[in-house]
Amino acid sequence: MAALKGIDMRDKLLSMGSFDAQQSAFALLDKLQRLPKHKQIMAASLTFLLLCKQTKMNPREAIELAERVLTDCLSKGRGDHIRALKNYIDKEL
């Protein structure tokens, strides 16, 4: 049953559209930006790791999927949220 969590999560991540992924990341960063910079990084990293462990998702695989989504967002011109995120990170962190 535990292995199914990872498989189910992977399937959901693979089928998630780039717009939904961008909106989710934007909502998370919106909350994180109230923290000092070093706490933002630790909060995001720790939360990511705990989520991966809970769902039995390999963190490296999750990062690879995120890389593909990022590339997709930036290459197809539909990355308004990702560009805003990138702009915040480039200028504020």
C-alpha positions in Angstrom: 0.0 0.0 0.0 2.8 2.4 0.9 4.4 1.9 -2.6 1.1 2.8 -4.2 1.3 6.3 -2.6 4.5 7.0 -4.5 3.1 5.6 -7.8 -0.2 7.5 -7.4 1.7 10.7 -6.6 4.0 10.3 -9.6 1.0 9.8 -11.9 -0.6 12.9 -10.5 2.5 14.9 -10.9 3.0 13.7 -14.4 -0.5 14.7 -15.4 -0.5 18.1 -13.7 -0.5 21.0 -16.1 2.1 23.6 -16.0 -0.5 26.3 -15.2 -1.6 24.5 -12.1 2.0 23.9 -11.1 2.9 27.6 -11.5 -0.1 28.7 -9.5 0.7 26.3 -6.7 4.3 27.5 -6.6 3.2 31.1 -6.6 0.8 30.5 -3.7 3.6 28.8 -1.7 6.1 31.6 -2.4 3.5 34.2 -1.5 3.4 32.7 2.0 7.1 32.1 2.3 8.2 35.6 1.3 7.2 36.9 4.7 10.0 35.0 6.3 13.7 36.0 6.3 15.6 34.6 3.2 17.4 31.8 5.0 14.2 30.6 6.6 12.4 30.6 3.2 15.0 28.2 1.9 14.9 25.9 4.9 11.1 26.0 5.1 10.7 25.1 1.4 13.4 22.4 1.6 12.1 20.8 4.8 8.5 20.9 3.6 9.5 19.4 0.3 11.4 16.6 1.9 8.6 15.8 4.4 6.0 15.7 1.6 8.2 13.3 -0.4 8.7 11.0 2.5 5.0 11.0 3.4 4.0 10.1 -0.2 7.0 7.7 -0.7 8.1 9.9 -3.6 11.8 9.9 -4.4 12.9 13.6 -4.0 15.3 13.4 -6.9 12.5 12.2 -9.2 10.3 15.0 -7.9 13.0 17.5 -8.7 13.5 16.0 -12.2 9.7 16.4 -12.8 9.9 20.0 -11.6 12.8 20.7 -14.0 10.7 19.4 -16.9 7.7 21.6 -15.8 10.0 24.6 -15.5 11.4 24.0 -19.0 7.9 23.6 -20.3 6.7 26.8 -18.6 9.5 28.9 -20.0 9.6 27.5 -23.5 6.0 27.8 -24.4 5.4 31.4 -23.4 2.7 30.5 -20.8 4.8 31.0 -17.8 3.5 34.3 -16.4 3.5 32.9 -12.8 6.9 31.2 -13.2 8.4 34.4 -14.6 7.0 36.3 -11.6 8.5 33.7 -9.2 11.8 33.9 -11.0 11.8 37.7 -10.9 11.1 37.6 -7.2 13.9 35.1 -6.5 16.4 37.0 -8.8 15.7 40.3 -7.1 14.7 39.5 -3.6 16.7 36.5 -2.5 
